Each structure stands twice: as C-alpha cells, then as structure tokens.
C-alpha cells in the first residue's frame, strides 16, 4: 500500500466524516476521532506507535501531548467537522515543515498523526 492510499484510508475523507461513528468512547476527543475513516488501521498504527514511543501507553501523557498540538481539547466540540479537519491538516503540515516526524512500522508520519492514532488505540 502506498503512502497516499494509506493516508487517504486512515485520515480525512470528507464523505465519511459526515457519517456518525459510534466506535469510540464519547468524550472531549470524539471530534478528533471522528475524522478517522479507517478505525481499525488507526488503532493498529496507534498501538505500534505506543509500543515504540517514549510516551508509552500512559493516557494522561498522550492527552497532554495532544493538547499541546491541538490546543484546549475542551474547545474541539465547538468546532465544525471541516474546521477540525483543517486544524489537523495544518498541524500535520507544520510537523512535516518542522521535521517533527516519527517512523512507525516503516511509515514516516507526522507526530500529530501518530498521536491521533495513539488516541484511537487508547479509546477504542
């Protein structure tokens, strides 16, 4: 599978984000998790990242890192889905611009992507 197809399947397909996703526990992170179009792949990547990352599987550390990347998580439910997708896309681009990337199972991901997938793994 090439990177384009992989990212297309895993992240932000506009049509899929309009459908309600019931696979994750409700909470302040639900708006981020709803942008994931392939939850199974996201969870697998997230588990691999958690196994390799220095954050480990400590949920509080992942949540703190996500707040650092995406701002106050409490503000996410107030945003429209397209605003959340734009925020995520901006963070991913900023990560690549700043070389804030990680290798996960042979894939070069932005740290924001990896943490989003880790969140999916933790809240599955």
N, CA, C and O atoms as a GROMACS GRO file, in nm:
protein
  496
    1UNK      N    1   0.086  -0.116   0.000
    1UNK     CA    2   0.000   0.000   0.000
    1UNK      C    3   0.091   0.123   0.000
    1UNK      O    4   0.183   0.131   0.081
    2UNK      N    5   0.066   0.217  -0.089
    2UNK     CA    6   0.149   0.337  -0.091
    2UNK      C    7   0.099   0.438   0.013
    2UNK      O    8  -0.012   0.426   0.065
    3UNK      N    9   0.184   0.537   0.041
    3UNK     CA   10   0.152   0.634   0.147
    3UNK      C   11   0.024   0.711   0.116
    3UNK      O   12  -0.057   0.735   0.206
    4UNK      N   13   0.005   0.750  -0.008
    4UNK     CA   14  -0.114   0.828  -0.043
    4UNK      C   15  -0.240   0.748  -0.013
    4UNK      O   16  -0.333   0.799   0.049
    5UNK      N   17  -0.242   0.623  -0.056
    5UNK     CA   18  -0.360   0.541  -0.031
    5UNK      C   19  -0.379   0.517   0.119
    5UNK      O   20  -0.491   0.521   0.170
    6UNK      N   21  -0.268   0.493   0.186
    6UNK     CA   22  -0.272   0.470   0.330
    6UNK      C   23  -0.333   0.591   0.401
    6UNK      O   24  -0.426   0.577   0.481
    7UNK      N   25  -0.280   0.709   0.373
    7UNK     CA   26  -0.332   0.830   0.439
    7UNK      C   27  -0.475   0.857   0.400
    7UNK      O   28  -0.555   0.904   0.482
    8UNK      N   29  -0.508   0.829   0.277
    8UNK     CA   30  -0.644   0.850   0.231
    8UNK      C   31  -0.741   0.761   0.309
    8UNK      O   32  -0.848   0.806   0.350
    9UNK      N   33  -0.702   0.637   0.329
    9UNK     CA   34  -0.788   0.544   0.401
    9UNK      C   35  -0.798   0.577   0.548
    9UNK      O   36  -0.904   0.564   0.608
   10UNK      N   37  -0.688   0.621   0.607
   10UNK     CA   38  -0.682   0.634   0.751
   10UNK      C   39  -0.732   0.767   0.803
   10UNK      O   40  -0.786   0.772   0.913
   11UNK      N   41  -0.716   0.874   0.728
   11UNK     CA   42  -0.740   1.003   0.791
   11UNK      C   43  -0.868   1.072   0.750
   11UNK      O   44  -0.972   1.043   0.809
   12UNK      N   45  -0.867   1.158   0.655
   12UNK     CA   46  -0.968   1.261   0.647
   12UNK      C   47  -1.051   1.262   0.519
   12UNK      O   48  -1.050   1.361   0.447
   13UNK      N   49  -1.122   1.157   0.491
   13UNK     CA   50  -1.211   1.158   0.376
   13UNK      C   51  -1.339   1.233   0.414
   13UNK      O   52  -1.406   1.196   0.510
   14UNK      N   53  -1.370   1.334   0.340
   14UNK     CA   54  -1.481   1.423   0.378
   14UNK      C   55  -1.614   1.351   0.386
   14UNK      O   56  -1.694   1.378   0.476
   15UNK      N   57  -1.640   1.263   0.295
   15UNK     CA   58  -1.771   1.198   0.295
   15UNK      C   59  -1.791   1.110   0.418
   15UNK      O   60  -1.900   1.105   0.474
   16UNK      N   61  -1.687   1.041   0.459
   16UNK     CA   62  -1.700   0.952   0.574
   16UNK      C   63  -1.714   1.030   0.704
   16UNK      O   64  -1.777   0.982   0.798
   17UNK      N   65  -1.655   1.148   0.711
   17UNK     CA   66  -1.660   1.222   0.837
   17UNK      C   67  -1.800   1.278   0.863
   17UNK      O   68  -1.830   1.319   0.976
   18UNK      N   69  -1.885   1.279   0.763
   18UNK     CA   70  -2.021   1.328   0.783
   18UNK      C   71  -2.112   1.223   0.844
   18UNK      O   72  -2.219   1.254   0.895
   19UNK      N   73  -2.068   1.098   0.839
   19UNK     CA   74  -2.147   0.989   0.896
   19UNK      C   75  -2.114   0.974   1.044
   19UNK      O   76  -1.997   0.988   1.082
   20UNK      N   77  -2.210   0.947   1.128
   20UNK     CA   78  -2.178   0.930   1.270
   20UNK      C   79  -2.097   0.804   1.292
   20UNK      O   80  -2.128   0.698   1.236
   21UNK      N   81  -1.994   0.814   1.373
   21UNK     CA   82  -1.911   0.698   1.405
   21UNK      C   83  -1.933   0.666   1.552
   21UNK      O   84  -1.916   0.752   1.638
   22UNK      N   85  -1.970   0.544   1.579
   22UNK     CA   86  -2.003   0.504   1.716
   22UNK      C   87  -1.894   0.419   1.779
   22UNK      O   88  -1.916   0.364   1.887
   23UNK      N   89  -1.778   0.406   1.714
   23UNK     CA   90  -1.677   0.312   1.759
   23UNK      C   91  -1.590   0.357   1.875
   23UNK      O   92  -1.519   0.275   1.932
   24UNK      N   93  -1.593   0.484   1.913
   24UNK     CA   94  -1.508   0.532   2.019
   24UNK      C   95  -1.592   0.580   2.136
   24UNK      O   96  -1.708   0.618   2.121
   25UNK      N   97  -1.530   0.577   2.252
   25UNK     CA   98  -1.597   0.627   2.372
   25UNK      C   99  -1.619   0.777   2.358
   25UNK      O  100  -1.532   0.849   2.309
   26UNK      N  101  -1.733   0.823   2.402
   26UNK     CA  102  -1.762   0.966   2.396
   26UNK      C  103  -1.668   1.040   2.489
   26UNK      O  104  -1.617   0.984   2.586
   27UNK      N  105  -1.647   1.161   2.462
   27UNK     CA  106  -1.559   1.243   2.544
   27UNK      C  107  -1.509   1.360   2.464
   27UNK      O  108  -1.548   1.379   2.349
   28UNK      N  109  -1.421   1.438   2.523
   28UNK     CA  110  -1.374   1.558   2.455
   28UNK      C  111  -1.291   1.529   2.330
   28UNK      O  112  -1.274   1.617   2.246
   29UNK      N  113  -1.241   1.407   2.315
   29UNK     CA  114  -1.158   1.373   2.200
   29UNK      C  115  -1.239   1.318   2.083
   29UNK      O  116  -1.185   1.295   1.975
   30UNK      N  117  -1.366   1.297   2.104
   30UNK     CA  118  -1.450   1.239   2.000
   30UNK      C  119  -1.444   1.316   1.868
   30UNK      O  120  -1.441   1.253   1.762
   31UNK      N  121  -1.442   1.452   1.869
   31UNK     CA  122  -1.433   1.522   1.740
   31UNK      C  123  -1.307   1.488   1.660
   31UNK      O  124  -1.311   1.481   1.538
   32UNK      N  125  -1.195   1.468   1.730
   32UNK     CA  126  -1.072   1.426   1.660
   32UNK      C  127  -1.087   1.285   1.606
   32UNK      O  128  -1.050   1.257   1.493
   33UNK      N  129  -1.141   1.197   1.688
   33UNK     CA  130  -1.154   1.056   1.648
   33UNK      C  131  -1.251   1.037   1.533
   33UNK      O  132  -1.235   0.945   1.453
   34UNK      N  133  -1.351   1.122   1.524
   34UNK     CA  134  -1.449   1.110   1.416
   34UNK      C  135  -1.390   1.137   1.279
   34UNK      O  136  -1.449   1.099   1.178
   35UNK      N  137  -1.274   1.201   1.273
   35UNK     CA  138  -1.212   1.230   1.144
   35UNK      C  139  -1.143   1.108   1.085
   35UNK      O  140  -1.106   1.108   0.968
   36UNK      N  141  -1.125   1.005   1.164
   36UNK     CA  142  -1.056   0.884   1.119
   36UNK      C  143  -1.152   0.798   1.039
   36UNK      O  144  -1.259   0.760   1.088
   37UNK      N  145  -1.114   0.769   0.915
   37UNK     CA  146  -1.205   0.694   0.828
   37UNK      C  147  -1.180   0.543   0.831
   37UNK      O  148  -1.265   0.466   0.785
   38UNK      N  149  -1.067   0.501   0.884
   38UNK     CA  150  -1.038   0.358   0.894
   38UNK      C  151  -0.992   0.329   1.037
   38UNK      O  152  -0.872   0.319   1.063
   39UNK      N  153  -1.087   0.315   1.129
   39UNK     CA  154  -1.053   0.300   1.271
   39UNK      C  155  -0.964   0.179   1.302
   39UNK      O  156  -0.878   0.187   1.389
   40UNK      N  157  -0.984   0.069   1.232
   40UNK     CA  158  -0.902  -0.050   1.260
   40UNK      C  159  -0.756  -0.022   1.229
   40UNK      O  160  -0.668  -0.053   1.310
   41UNK      N  161  -0.728   0.035   1.112
   41UNK     CA  162  -0.590   0.068   1.077
   41UNK      C  163  -0.532   0.171   1.172
   41UNK      O  164  -0.416   0.161   1.213
   42UNK      N  165  -0.612   0.269   1.208
   42UNK     CA  166  -0.566   0.373   1.300
   42UNK      C  167  -0.528   0.312   1.435
   42UNK      O  168  -0.425   0.348   1.492
   43UNK      N  169  -0.610   0.221   1.485
   43UNK     CA  170  -0.579   0.156   1.612
   43UNK      C  171  -0.451   0.074   1.602
   43UNK      O  172  -0.370   0.075   1.694
   44UNK      N  173  -0.433   0.003   1.492
   44UNK     CA  174  -0.312  -0.079   1.474
   44UNK      C  175  -0.187   0.009   1.472
   44UNK      O  176  -0.088  -0.022   1.537
   45UNK      N  177  -0.193   0.117   1.397
   45UNK     CA  178  -0.080   0.210   1.390
   45UNK      C  179  -0.058   0.273   1.526
   45UNK      O  180   0.056   0.288   1.570
   46UNK      N  181  -0.166   0.311   1.592
   46UNK     CA  182  -0.156   0.372   1.725
   46UNK      C  183  -0.092   0.279   1.826
   46UNK      O  184  -0.010   0.323   1.907
   47UNK      N  185  -0.128   0.152   1.824
   47UNK     CA  186  -0.067   0.056   1.916
   47UNK      C  187   0.081   0.039   1.888
   47UNK      O  188   0.162   0.029   1.980
   48UNK      N  189   0.118   0.038   1.760
   48UNK     CA  190   0.260   0.027   1.725
   48UNK      C  191   0.335   0.150   1.772
   48UNK      O  192   0.444   0.140   1.827
   49UNK      N  193   0.276   0.267   1.750
   49UNK     CA  194   0.340   0.391   1.796
   49UNK      C  195   0.355   0.392   1.948
   49UNK      O  196   0.461   0.429   1.999
   50UNK      N  197   0.252   0.351   2.018
   50UNK     CA  198   0.259   0.348   2.164
   50UNK      C  199   0.368   0.253   2.213
   50UNK      O  200   0.435   0.280   2.312
   51UNK      N  201   0.384   0.142   2.143
   51UNK     CA  202   0.487   0.045   2.182
   51UNK      C  203   0.628   0.101   2.160
   51UNK      O  204   0.721   0.068   2.233
   52UNK      N  205   0.642   0.186   2.058
   52UNK     CA  206   0.773   0.240   2.023
   52UNK      C  207   0.802   0.375   2.087
   52UNK      O  208   0.919   0.412   2.104
   53UNK      N  209   0.699   0.450   2.124
   53UNK     CA  210   0.717   0.589   2.169
   53UNK      C  211   0.759   0.595   2.315
   53UNK      O  212   0.734   0.504   2.394
   54UNK      N  213   0.824   0.704   2.349
   54UNK     CA  214   0.864   0.725   2.488
   54UNK      C  215   0.745   0.761   2.575
   54UNK      O  216   0.754   0.754   2.698
   55UNK      N  217   0.633   0.798   2.513
   55UNK     CA  218   0.513   0.829   2.592
   55UNK      C  219   0.453   0.704   2.654
   55UNK      O  220   0.381   0.712   2.753
   56UNK      N  221   0.484   0.590   2.596
   56UNK     CA  222   0.426   0.467   2.645
   56UNK      C  223   0.275   0.468   2.626
   56UNK      O  224   0.223   0.539   2.540
   57UNK      N  225   0.206   0.392   2.706
   57UNK     CA  226   0.061   0.386   2.693
   57UNK      C  227  -0.007   0.466   2.804
   57UNK      O  228  -0.123   0.441   2.837
   58UNK      N  229   0.063   0.561   2.859
   58UNK     CA  230   0.005   0.643   2.964
   58UNK      C  231  -0.090   0.745   2.902
   58UNK      O  232  -0.047   0.840   2.836
   59UNK      N  233  -0.216   0.723   2.923
   59UNK     CA  234  -0.320   0.806   2.862
   59UNK      C  235  -0.302   0.954   2.894
   59UNK      O  236  -0.320   1.038   2.807
   60UNK      N  237  -0.267   0.986   3.016
   60UNK     CA  238  -0.251   1.127   3.055
   60UNK      C  239  -0.142   1.196   2.973
   60UNK      O  240  -0.157   1.312   2.936
   61UNK      N  241  -0.033   1.125   2.944
   61UNK     CA  242   0.075   1.184   2.864
   61UNK      C  243   0.030   1.207   2.721
   61UNK      O  244   0.063   1.310   2.661
   62UNK      N  245  -0.044   1.112   2.664
   62UNK     CA  246  -0.096   1.128   2.528
   62UNK      C  247  -0.192   1.247   2.523
   62UNK      O  248  -0.184   1.329   2.432
   63UNK      N  249  -0.280   1.257   2.621
   63UNK     CA  250  -0.376   1.367   2.625
   63UNK      C  251  -0.304   1.502   2.637
   63UNK      O  252  -0.342   1.599   2.571
   64UNK      N  253  -0.200   1.507   2.721
   64UNK     CA  254  -0.124   1.632   2.736
   64UNK      C  255  -0.054   1.669   2.606
   64UNK      O  256  -0.052   1.785   2.567
   65UNK      N  257   0.004   1.570   2.538
   65UNK     CA  258   0.072   1.595   2.412
   65UNK      C  259  -0.027   1.642   2.305
   65UNK      O  260   0.005   1.729   2.225
   66UNK      N  261  -0.146   1.583   2.303
   66UNK     CA  262  -0.249   1.626   2.208
   66UNK      C  263  -0.295   1.768   2.236
   66UNK      O  264  -0.316   1.846   2.143
   67UNK      N  265  -0.310   1.803   2.362
   67UNK     CA  266  -0.349   1.940   2.398
   67UNK      C  267  -0.243   2.039   2.352
   67UNK      O  268  -0.275   2.150   2.309
   68UNK      N  269  -0.117   1.997   2.362
   68UNK     CA  270  -0.007   2.081   2.315
   68UNK      C  271  -0.016   2.104   2.164
   68UNK      O  272   0.009   2.215   2.116
   69UNK      N  273  -0.053   2.000   2.090
   69UNK     CA  274  -0.060   2.008   1.944
   69UNK      C  275  -0.186   2.079   1.895
   69UNK      O  276  -0.181   2.160   1.803
   70UNK      N  277  -0.300   2.048   1.957
   70UNK     CA  278  -0.428   2.093   1.904
   70UNK      C  279  -0.496   2.202   1.988
   70UNK      O  280  -0.606   2.245   1.955
   71UNK      N  281  -0.432   2.245   2.093
   71UNK     CA  282  -0.493   2.346   2.178
   71UNK      C  283  -0.588   2.283   2.279
   71UNK      O  284  -0.594   2.161   2.291
   72UNK      N  285  -0.662   2.366   2.352
   72UNK     CA  286  -0.752   2.313   2.455
   72UNK      C  287  -0.853   2.215   2.395
   72UNK      O  288  -0.931   2.250   2.307
   73UNK      N  289  -0.850   2.094   2.444
   73UNK     CA  290  -0.938   1.990   2.392
   73UNK      C  291  -1.084   2.026   2.417
   73UNK      O  292  -1.171   1.984   2.341
   74UNK      N  293  -1.110   2.102   2.522
   74UNK     CA  294  -1.248   2.140   2.552
   74UNK      C  295  -1.310   2.227   2.443
   74UNK      O  296  -1.432   2.237   2.434
   75UNK      N  297  -1.227   2.289   2.360
   75UNK     CA  298  -1.280   2.374   2.253
   75UNK      C  299  -1.317   2.294   2.128
   75UNK      O  300  -1.388   2.345   2.042
   76UNK      N  301  -1.271   2.170   2.117
   76UNK     CA  302  -1.298   2.090   1.997
   76UNK      C  303  -1.446   2.068   1.968
   76UNK      O  304  -1.487   2.080   1.853
   77UNK      N  305  -1.529   2.034   2.069
   77UNK     CA  306  -1.670   2.011   2.038
   77UNK      C  307  -1.741   2.134   1.980
   77UNK      O  308  -1.848   2.120   1.919
   78UNK      N  309  -1.685   2.252   1.998
   78UNK     CA  310  -1.746   2.374   1.946
   78UNK      C  311  -1.715   2.395   1.799
   78UNK      O  312  -1.779   2.477   1.733
   79UNK      N  313  -1.617   2.322   1.747
   79UNK     CA  314  -1.576   2.339   1.607
   79UNK      C  315  -1.659   2.251   1.514
   79UNK      O  316  -1.702   2.142   1.553
   80UNK      N  317  -1.680   2.299   1.392
   80UNK     CA  318  -1.747   2.219   1.290
   80UNK      C  319  -1.649   2.113   1.239
   80UNK      O  320  -1.527   2.133   1.247
   81UNK      N  321  -1.699   2.000   1.187
   81UNK     CA  322  -1.610   1.894   1.138
   81UNK      C  323  -1.505   1.943   1.038
   81UNK      O  324  -1.390   1.900   1.044
   82UNK      N  325  -1.544   2.032   0.948
   82UNK     CA  326  -1.446   2.081   0.850
   82UNK      C  327  -1.338   2.167   0.916
   82UNK      O  328  -1.226   2.172   0.867
   83UNK      N  329  -1.372   2.236   1.025
   83UNK     CA  330  -1.272   2.314   1.099
   83UNK      C  331  -1.174   2.222   1.171
   83UNK      O  332  -1.054   2.251   1.178
   84UNK      N  333  -1.225   2.112   1.223
   84UNK     CA  334  -1.138   2.015   1.291
   84UNK      C  335  -1.044   1.951   1.190
   84UNK      O  336  -0.924   1.937   1.217
   85UNK      N  337  -1.096   1.912   1.074
   85UNK     CA  338  -1.011   1.854   0.970
   85UNK      C  339  -0.905   1.952   0.924
   85UNK      O  340  -0.790   1.914   0.900
   86UNK      N  341  -0.941   2.080   0.912
   86UNK     CA  342  -0.844   2.182   0.873
   86UNK      C  343  -0.737   2.200   0.980
   86UNK      O  344  -0.619   2.216   0.948
   87UNK      N  345  -0.777   2.196   1.106
   87UNK     CA  346  -0.683   2.206   1.216
   87UNK      C  347  -0.584   2.090   1.213
   87UNK      O  348  -0.463   2.110   1.227
   88UNK      N  349  -0.635   1.970   1.195
   88UNK     CA  350  -0.548   1.852   1.189
   88UNK      C  351  -0.454   1.861   1.070
   88UNK      O  352  -0.334   1.836   1.083
   89UNK      N  353  -0.506   1.897   0.955
   89UNK     CA  354  -0.422   1.909   0.834
   89UNK      C  355  -0.312   2.014   0.854
   89UNK      O  356  -0.199   1.994   0.811
   90UNK      N  357  -0.346   2.124   0.920
   90UNK     CA  358  -0.248   2.229   0.948
   90UNK      C  359  -0.138   2.177   1.039
   90UNK      O  360  -0.020   2.200   1.014
   91UNK      N  361  -0.177   2.106   1.145
   91UNK     CA  362  -0.078   2.051   1.239
   91UNK      C  363   0.013   1.949   1.170
   91UNK      O  364   0.134   1.946   1.193
   92UNK      N  365  -0.045   1.866   1.086
   92UNK     CA  366   0.035   1.767   1.014
   92UNK      C  367   0.136   1.837   0.924
   92UNK      O  368   0.254   1.799   0.921
   93UNK      N  369   0.091   1.939   0.851
   93UNK     CA  370   0.182   2.013   0.764
   93UNK      C  371   0.292   2.082   0.845
   93UNK      O  372   0.408   2.083   0.806
   94UNK      N  373   0.254   2.141   0.958
   94UNK     CA  374   0.354   2.206   1.044
   94UNK      C  375   0.456   2.104   1.095
   94UNK      O  376   0.576   2.134   1.101
   95UNK      N  377   0.410   1.985   1.130
   95UNK     CA  378   0.503   1.881   1.175
   95UNK      C  379   0.604   1.848   1.066
   95UNK      O  380   0.724   1.840   1.093
   96UNK      N  381   0.556   1.830   0.944
   96UNK     CA  382   0.648   1.798   0.835
   96UNK      C  383   0.742   1.915   0.808
   96UNK      O  384   0.860   1.894   0.782
   97UNK      N  385   0.690   2.038   0.814
   97UNK     CA  386   0.774   2.156   0.790
   97UNK      C  387   0.885   2.168   0.895
   97UNK      O  388   0.996   2.211   0.865
   98UNK      N  389   0.853   2.129   1.019
   98UNK     CA  390   0.949   2.139   1.130
   98UNK      C  391   1.025   2.008   1.153
   98UNK      O  392   1.102   1.996   1.248
   99UNK      N  393   1.002   1.911   1.066
   99UNK     CA  394   1.065   1.779   1.079
   99UNK      C  395   1.029   1.711   1.212
   99UNK      O  396   1.111   1.640   1.270
  100UNK      N  397   0.908   1.735   1.258
  100UNK     CA  398   0.859   1.669   1.380
  100UNK      C  399   0.784   1.544   1.336
  100UNK      O  400   0.661   1.537   1.340
  101UNK      N  401   0.861   1.444   1.295
  101UNK     CA  402   0.805   1.322   1.237
  101UNK      C  403   0.856   1.200   1.312
  101UNK      O  404   0.957   1.206   1.382
  102UNK      N  405   0.785   1.092   1.297
  102UNK     CA  406   0.825   0.966   1.360
  102UNK      C  407   0.810   0.852   1.259
  102UNK      O  408   0.724   0.857   1.171
  103UNK      N  409   0.894   0.753   1.273
  103UNK     CA  410   0.882   0.631   1.192
  103UNK      C  411   0.799   0.532   1.270
  103UNK      O  412   0.830   0.499   1.385
  104UNK      N  413   0.693   0.484   1.209
  104UNK     CA  414   0.607   0.384   1.272
  104UNK      C  415   0.588   0.270   1.174
  104UNK      O  416   0.522   0.285   1.071
  105UNK      N  417   0.648   0.158   1.207
  105UNK     CA  418   0.634   0.038   1.124
  105UNK      C  419   0.668   0.066   0.977
  105UNK      O  420   0.598   0.019   0.886
  106UNK      N  421   0.774   0.142   0.954
  106UNK     CA  422   0.819   0.170   0.818
  106UNK      C  423   0.753   0.289   0.752
  106UNK      O  424   0.786   0.322   0.638
  107UNK      N  425   0.660   0.356   0.821
  107UNK     CA  426   0.591   0.473   0.765
  107UNK      C  427   0.643   0.598   0.835
  107UNK      O  428   0.660   0.599   0.957
  108UNK      N  429   0.668   0.703   0.757
  108UNK     CA  430   0.704   0.831   0.814
  108UNK      C  431   0.574   0.910   0.836
  108UNK      O  432   0.506   0.946   0.740
  109UNK      N  433   0.543   0.935   0.961
  109UNK     CA  434   0.421   1.007   0.997
  109UNK      C  435   0.456   1.134   1.071
  109UNK      O  436   0.560   1.143   1.137
  110UNK      N  437   0.370   1.233   1.060
  110UNK     CA  438   0.388   1.350   1.146
  110UNK      C  439   0.356   1.306   1.289
  110UNK      O  440   0.280   1.212   1.310
  111UNK      N  441   0.416   1.375   1.384
  111UNK     CA  442   0.389   1.338   1.524
  111UNK      C  443   0.240   1.354   1.557
  111UNK      O  444   0.185   1.278   1.636
  112UNK      N  445   0.176   1.454   1.496
  112UNK     CA  446   0.032   1.474   1.520
  112UNK      C  447  -0.048   1.355   1.472
  112UNK      O  448  -0.140   1.310   1.541
  113UNK      N  449  -0.014   1.303   1.354
  113UNK     CA  450  -0.083   1.183   1.304
  113UNK      C  451  -0.064   1.067   1.399
  113UNK      O  452  -0.159   0.998   1.436
  114UNK      N  453   0.061   1.045   1.439
  114UNK     CA  454   0.092   0.932   1.526
  114UNK      C  455   0.016   0.943   1.658
  114UNK      O  456  -0.036   0.843   1.708
  115UNK      N  457   0.010   1.063   1.714
  115UNK     CA  458  -0.062   1.080   1.840
  115UNK      C  459  -0.212   1.064   1.823
  115UNK      O  460  -0.281   1.013   1.911
  116UNK      N  461  -0.264   1.108   1.709
  116UNK     CA  462  -0.406   1.087   1.682
  116UNK      C  463  -0.438   0.938   1.674
  116UNK      O  464  -0.541   0.894   1.724
  117UNK      N  465  -0.350   0.862   1.610
  117UNK     CA  466  -0.370   0.718   1.601
  117UNK      C  467  -0.353   0.651   1.737
  117UNK      O  468  -0.422   0.554   1.768
  118UNK      N  469  -0.260   0.703   1.818
  118UNK     CA  470  -0.244   0.651   1.955
  118UNK      C  471  -0.371   0.676   2.035
  118UNK      O  472  -0.414   0.590   2.112
  119UNK      N  473  -0.429   0.792   2.016
  119UNK     CA  474  -0.556   0.823   2.083
  119UNK      C  475  -0.663   0.722   2.041
  119UNK      O  476  -0.741   0.674   2.124
  120UNK      N  477  -0.666   0.690   1.911
  120UNK     CA  478  -0.763   0.591   1.863
  120UNK      C  479  -0.740   0.456   1.929
  120UNK      O  480  -0.836   0.387   1.964
  121UNK      N  481  -0.615   0.420   1.947
  121UNK     CA  482  -0.584   0.292   2.013
  121UNK      C  483  -0.626   0.292   2.159
  121UNK      O  484  -0.676   0.192   2.210
  122UNK      N  485  -0.606   0.404   2.225
  122UNK     CA  486  -0.639   0.413   2.368
  122UNK      C  487  -0.789   0.422   2.394
  122UNK      O  488  -0.836   0.381   2.501
  123UNK      N  489  -0.864   0.474   2.298
  123UNK     CA  490  -1.006   0.496   2.320
  123UNK      C  491  -1.094   0.403   2.237
  123UNK      O  492  -1.212   0.431   2.215
  124UNK      N  493  -1.037   0.294   2.190
  124UNK     CA  494  -1.114   0.200   2.108
  124UNK      C  495  -1.216   0.128   2.192
  124UNK      O  496  -1.290   0.044   2.141
   0.00000   0.00000   0.00000
